[in-house]
Amino acid sequence: YANSPLPGNAVITWNAIAQELIQPTPMPGMEMQMGEISMSEGLVYLAYVQAAVYDALVSIEGGYQSYNPNLTPADPNASRDAAVATAAYRVLTHYFPEWSGSLDNKYQASLDAVADSTAKAAGVAAGEQAALGIIALRENDGRGAPDTYTLPDPGPGVWEPNMMMPMIDPWMAVMVPFTLQSPDQFRPAPPPALESPEWAEQLNAVKEIGGAMSAIRTAEQTEIAKFWVTNGIIQFNAAYRNVAKSNNLSLLDTARLMAMGNIIGTDSLVACFDSKYTYSFWRPFTAIQKADTDNNDATEADPAWMPLIMTPNHPEYVAGHSCFASAQAEVF
C-alpha cells in the first residue's frame, strides 16, 4: 500500500494516520485484517474523520456544500494545514482517547510546520469547529449500540453463526446513515427460493469453484478471490491517496474525495447489513454441507465442503464487499 504522503498535503497525511490507527495495514500475505475493530465499524470512524476534515476546508474556502448543515464560515485566510490537522486530531482523540499520546506528537508536528500567526490560530479554530460539529451531529447515531438482533429459528436457509465468536456488527443494520433516508431505503428482494433453479445454479457454482479443494479454480481466480477480501478500508483509502497524488488534487478536492468515499462506503454497508440481518440467510458452507435439506433435487450435500477463505460471522445475503466496492466505483 502506498502510504507515503505528499509533502504539503495535510489531508493525505492525516488520512494515512487515521487509517493506520483504526485499521493497521496487515503483514504481507494476510488477506484479511483481524484487528479489534471490524472493517464496518472502522469505516464509520474514518467517515467521521474525513467529514470533519472536509467541513474544516469548506468552512474556509467554500465552493462545495458542507456535510454539517450548521457549519459556520471560517476566516478565509485561515491556515488550511492547521485546520485539517486539528479536525482529524480532535475527532480521533474523541473516539480513541487511549491513543492521545501518539496522536499528540503527530498533531504537534503538524502545527510546528505552520508558522505562528493569526492564520494558524484561525485554522485551528476552523478545525475545532468542524470536528465538534461532526461529533455532535453523529452523537447517538447507533454506532455500537446494544444488540437487538434475534436469530430466527434454525432450519434450511437460516444463517448459523459461529457461537464461539461475536456476531459482526448487527447494530450496523439500524445505524443512522450519513446520506440515506433510512437503512432499508435500497433493500433488495429476498434471496432465491431454495426450491428454485436459480438457487441450485448459484449453490453449485460456489460449490465447484469456491471450495478450499476446488479442482477447477485456476491460480488466477484464487488470487482474484484473495484480492477481493482484502480489508476495504485499507484498500480504498490507499486508492484515494494515490488518486489525489496522481491527479495533484488540491487540499479541498482531496478532502472531498475522501469524505465522499468513506461516507458513501459506510452507507453502502449500512444498507448491506440491513439486508443481511433482515434475511438472515445461510452461508455457503452451511448450505452446501446441508444441501439435502433444501428440498431441491438439483443440489447435493457435501458434509466435508469448506470455503477457500474464512467466512465472516455475519449472514450471507447480500455480499458486503460487493456493496462496498460498487459504491466506491461510483465515487471514483
N, C-alpha and C positions, 0 to 999 in steps of 0.2 A: 504494500500500500504506500502511496506517495503522500507522506505526512509532512514533508518539509514545507513550511510556509514561505510565501514570497516576502522578501523584505518590504516592510511598509504596509502590508495588507493585514491589518489587525483582525479583520473578520476571519480570514483563513487561520491565523494563529490561534484565535480563541475557539474556533470550531474544532481544531485539532486537539486543543487542551480539553474541551468539554467531552469530545468523543472518547478520548483515551481514559478520562476519568470514569465516564459512565459505562462504556463498553470497550475495555482494553483490546488492542489488536492481538489475536491469538498467535501462538507459536506456529512457525511454518509446519504445514502438514495437518493442522487441525482445521476441519471444515466448519465446525460449529463452535461458537463461543459459549462456554459453560460457566458464566460468571454468576455473581449473586443477584444481579439484576437481569431479568429476561429481556429479550430483544424488544418486545412490545412495550414494556414499561420504560426501558431505556429510551425508546423513541419519543415517548411523552416528554421526558426530561429535556431531550435535545430540542423538541419543539418549543418548550418554554424558553430555553436559552436563545434560540435563533429568532423567536418572535420579539424578545426584548432587544436584541441587537438590532434587528430591522427597525423597530419602532424608535430606538435611540437615533438612528441615522435619518429616518423620515422626519423626526421632530426638528432636526437641524436643517436638512436640505429640502424637505417637501418632495414634490414630484410624483409620489405614489400615495395611495390610501394607507393609513396606518392600520395595524391589526386592532389595537386598542382604540375604540371609538372616542374615548375620553382623553386621548393624548393631547397635551398642550404643546404648541410650538416652542422650540428652544431657540437660544441665541444662534443665528445663522453663522456667526464667526466662531462657534464652539469647536474645540478640537475633536475631530471625528475619532481619532485613535483612543483618546481618553474616554469618549462616550461608549465605544464598542467594548473596551476592556472592562469598564465599570458595569455595564449592563450584564455582560456574561458573568463576571465575578459575583455580582450581587445575587443573581439567580442561582448560581451553583452553590454558593455558601449558604443560601437559604435552605436548599433541599439537601445539601451534603455538608453540614457543619463540621463533621468529623474530618473533612479534607481541608479545612480552613488553613492549616499550616502550610501545606504545599501550594495552595492557591494564593495565599498571601504573598509568597515570594514571586510567583508569576505575575500577579497583579502589580506589585511594586515595581518589578522590572519594566512592565508596560508603561506605567506612569513616569518612571525615571527617563524613559526615552522621549518624553514630551517636555519641552521647555516650560518652566513655571511661568504662568501668565494668566490673564483673565480668561483667555480662550481655553486653557486647560481646566480651570475651575468650572467654566460653563459646560465643558464636555463631561466632566464628572457628574455635574448636576443633571444633564440630559440622560446619561446612562442610568443614574439613580431613579429618575422619574420613570423611565421605560421599564426598568426591572420591577419596581414596586407596582407599577400598573399591571403588568402581566401576572405577578404573584397574586394580587388582589382579584383580578379578573378570573383566574383559574382556581381560586380557593373553593373547596368543597365541590370540585368537578367530578368526583367519583374515583379519582386515581387511587388504587389500592384499597378501595372500600371493602368492608366485610363481605364475605362470600354469601350470596343469596341463591346461588345456583343449586337446583335439585336434580340429581341424576335420575333419568327415567328408569322404570323397572327393566331388569335385564331381558334380553330377547334378541332375535335376529334384527340386524340393522342398528342396534343400540351400542353406542360407544362404551367400551370397557376400559376405564382409566387404570393406570398403574397406581394402586392404592398405597404403594410404598413411597410415593412421591407426591408433592402438592400438585393440584391441577394448575395449569398455567393461566393465570390472569383472567378468571371468569368475570372480574369487575370491568375488564376492557369492553365487554359486550354492552354495558349500560353506562359507561362514562360519557359525560357531556362532550360532544365532538367540538372541534375547533371551528369547522365551517359547515358541517352538515346540519340539517334541520333536526335530525334525530338519528340514533344508531341504526334504526331499521329503514331509513329512507330508501336505500337501494338493496333491500333484502331480496336475494334471488328466490326462484321457485325451489321447492324441495328437491333433494337428490332423486335419482331414478328409482322407481319402484323395484323391489328386489325380484319380482317375477318377470320384469321386462327384458326384452332382448338387449336394450341399451345397457342395463346393469351387467348382464352376462358378458357383453363385449368389453366393457371397461374393466371388470374384475379380471377377466382372462388376460387382458393386455398387461395389467400391472403384475399379475402372477408370473407371466412369462419373462417380462423384461426387467421388473423391479426387484426380483428376489436376490438375496445375497449370493446364491449359487446359480444365477441365471446362465443358461447355456447359449443364449442368443444375443445378449447385450454385448456391444462392442466396447473396446477400451475407450474410444472417443465418447460414447454415451455415458460411460462411467464417470469420466472427467466432467462432462456436462452436468450430470446429477450432483456431483460434489460442488461444482461452481454455484449451483442454484440453492444450495443450503448454507452457503457462506453467510455469516451474520450480515443482515441487510443494512444495519446502521453503519457498520464499518465500511461496507462495500459502497454504499451510495454517498455517504459523506466524503469519502475519499474521491468519489467521482465529482462531487460539487467542487471540491478544492481544485481538482485537475481542470475542470471546465473553466473555473474562474481564472486560473493561471494561463491556460492556453488561449483564452479569449481576452486576456488582460482586462477583466471586468473592473469597474470602479468598486469602491467600498460598498456603496449603496446597492449596486446591482448584484454584487456577491452576496450581500446580506439578504437581498430579496430572493435569490435562488435558493439559499439555504433555509430561509424561513418557509418558502413555498414547499420545498422538498420534504422537510421534516413535519410540517403541519399537515400537508396532504397525505404524506405517508402514514402519520398517526391516524388520521380519519379513515384511511383505507383499512387499517387494522381494526378500528372500532367497528366499522361496518362488517368486516370479515368475522370478528369474534361474535357479533350479534348473530350472524348466521350459524357459526359453529355451535354456540351454546343454546340456540333455539332448536336446531335439528338434532343435535347430539348423535351424529352419525358415526358408525363404527369405522375403525381404522382398517387398512388393507390386511394387516397381519391377522386381525381377528376375523375379518370377513372371509379370507382365504382359508384359514385354519378351520373355520366353521361353515364353509360353503354348503355343507349338507343340510343346513338349517334354513337356507334362504328360499326354499320352495321353487327353485329354478333348475330345470333339468339340464340347462346348458352350462352349469358350473359344477365343479367337483372339488371337494375339500382336500387340502394338503396340510395335515396337522403339524408337519415339520417346517412349513414355509416361514421364512424370516426375511425382512426387507434388507436392501443393501445398506441403508442409512438408518440410524436410530430414530425412532418415532417420538416426536414431542408429545407431552402429556396434555393434549387438548383434542377436541373432536376433529373429525376429518373434513367435513364439508362446511364451507368452501376452503380451498387451499390458501394458506396465509401468504406464502411467497408469491403466488400468482396475483393476489390482491395488491400486495405492496409493490411488486415490480411493475405491474401495468400502470399503477398510479404514478410511479417515478418516470415511466416512459412518457406519460402525458406532460409531466412537468418539464422534462428535457426538451 
